[in-house]
Amino acid sequence: MSMTHLTPAEARPEWCKPFLKIFTKCGVVSWAAEECGVARQTVYHYKKVHPDFAAEFEEAEAESIEWVEAAAVKGAVMAGNPQLIMFLLRSRKRHVYGEYKTVAGDPKAPITHDHNVSLSAKIEQLTEEIFKSRGSPDAGDSESDDLQ
């Protein structure tokens, strides 16, 4: 009696191939698993134990994310939603559309930032600095402080 040697992909349970196809389209493990009649825990366990399946799972997940991105872009543009459009641009090209800070100074010195300063205190400090730099008579005026 001769033994047939199967590759790991050929020896897989029947649910693997349809699961990956469905998962690619929906991106939700529990939905795809349910369609294939297996528990999501089974999918995660199989993924953990079988690296070849894990690689295909990751590829299917990446493709499903692209489907979601395409739907989001289409919806944002068709709805004319500037906030969603900006969010999508920032998430894809942060270096172009993202909010960033330029830090200058001694490259060997540590960068410090006081996270405990409240926004209102920082605004007040900056306003005071602006008044001082302009030579405004209101700078440091105790009478204006009393009115607040």
Legacy VTK file of the C-alpha trace (Angstrom):
# vtk DataFile Version 3.0
C-alpha trace
ASCII
DATASET POLYDATA
POINTS 148 float
0.000 0.000 0.000
1.581 3.282 -1.058
1.271 6.463 0.978
0.282 9.681 -0.710
2.147 12.713 0.541
0.070 15.842 0.534
1.393 19.372 0.664
0.207 21.472 3.628
-2.220 23.325 1.366
-3.685 20.039 0.074
-4.031 18.615 3.593
-6.019 21.604 4.856
-9.526 21.343 6.182
-12.217 22.023 3.573
-13.231 25.332 5.157
-9.869 27.087 4.571
-10.213 27.987 0.894
-13.803 29.313 1.078
-12.963 31.098 4.335
-10.095 33.025 2.733
-12.278 33.962 -0.254
-15.100 35.248 1.953
-12.715 36.939 4.412
-11.094 38.806 1.520
-14.466 40.315 0.629
-15.828 41.080 4.105
-12.759 41.476 6.329
-14.547 40.081 9.383
-13.270 36.759 10.709
-16.447 35.820 12.567
-18.658 36.430 9.504
-16.412 34.449 7.162
-16.027 31.637 9.707
-19.779 31.431 10.251
-20.353 31.181 6.485
-17.933 28.254 6.428
-19.458 26.554 9.468
-16.477 26.932 11.813
-15.878 28.952 14.938
-13.631 31.990 14.674
-11.442 30.471 17.400
-10.813 27.545 15.044
-9.592 29.969 12.385
-7.264 31.748 14.825
-5.908 28.456 16.152
-5.288 27.115 12.649
-3.595 30.391 11.716
-1.335 30.144 14.780
-0.300 26.559 14.038
0.038 26.771 10.227
2.380 29.517 8.946
1.372 28.991 5.316
-2.282 29.628 6.202
-1.221 32.604 8.342
0.509 34.167 5.317
-2.588 33.704 3.157
-4.745 35.064 5.994
-2.572 38.212 6.180
-2.841 38.685 2.409
-6.624 38.264 2.527
-6.800 40.752 5.386
-4.714 43.303 3.454
-6.963 42.916 0.433
-10.091 43.340 2.567
-8.668 46.561 4.001
-8.194 47.822 0.448
-11.881 47.110 -0.222
-12.845 49.127 2.859
-10.507 51.981 1.875
-12.008 52.070 -1.621
-15.526 52.241 -0.181
-14.492 55.009 2.240
-12.873 57.077 -0.506
-15.853 56.640 -2.785
-18.281 57.528 0.005
-16.266 60.563 1.123
-15.986 61.971 -2.378
-19.598 61.279 -3.348
-20.883 62.770 -0.088
-18.498 65.714 -0.357
-17.363 65.128 3.217
-14.208 67.265 3.630
-13.390 65.903 7.100
-13.432 62.302 5.903
-11.469 63.203 2.771
-8.797 64.928 4.895
-8.712 61.975 7.297
-8.113 59.602 4.399
-5.409 61.824 2.918
-3.653 62.171 6.277
-3.766 58.446 6.915
-2.260 57.654 3.508
0.202 60.532 3.074
0.923 61.878 6.544
4.158 63.482 5.329
2.142 65.658 2.926
-1.239 66.202 4.635
-0.443 65.448 8.269
-0.006 67.826 11.130
3.597 67.907 12.172
5.978 69.950 14.260
9.493 71.039 13.409
11.873 70.841 16.311
15.120 72.797 16.198
17.965 72.986 18.622
20.942 71.018 19.798
20.555 67.510 18.334
22.388 66.056 21.327
20.165 67.735 23.916
17.027 65.949 25.098
13.689 67.256 23.889
11.380 68.164 26.737
7.749 69.149 26.803
5.534 70.024 29.729
2.351 67.991 29.202
0.813 69.451 32.346
0.377 72.965 30.955
-3.293 73.619 30.301
-4.361 74.972 26.942
-5.835 78.136 28.462
-2.601 78.785 30.384
-0.583 78.314 27.205
-2.855 80.686 25.249
-2.572 83.268 28.018
1.227 82.919 28.021
1.454 83.305 24.243
-0.893 86.301 24.244
1.249 87.976 26.871
4.389 87.303 24.832
2.768 88.826 21.751
1.792 91.967 23.667
5.322 92.276 25.062
6.930 91.823 21.645
4.722 94.582 20.189
5.381 96.895 23.095
1.670 97.018 23.839
0.641 99.045 26.863
-1.596 96.104 27.906
1.385 93.807 28.538
1.521 92.945 32.204
-1.299 95.403 32.962
-2.784 94.299 36.278
-6.012 96.205 35.580
-6.752 94.032 32.512
-6.040 90.924 34.591
-8.638 92.031 37.153
-11.346 92.228 34.492
-11.170 88.536 33.709
LINES 1 149
148 0 1 2 3 4 5 6 7 8 9 10 11 12 13 14 15 16 17 18 19 20 21 22 23 24 25 26 27 28 29 30 31 32 33 34 35 36 37 38 39 40 41 42 43 44 45 46 47 48 49 50 51 52 53 54 55 56 57 58 59 60 61 62 63 64 65 66 67 68 69 70 71 72 73 74 75 76 77 78 79 80 81 82 83 84 85 86 87 88 89 90 91 92 93 94 95 96 97 98 99 100 101 102 103 104 105 106 107 108 109 110 111 112 113 114 115 116 117 118 119 120 121 122 123 124 125 126 127 128 129 130 131 132 133 134 135 136 137 138 139 140 141 142 143 144 145 146 147
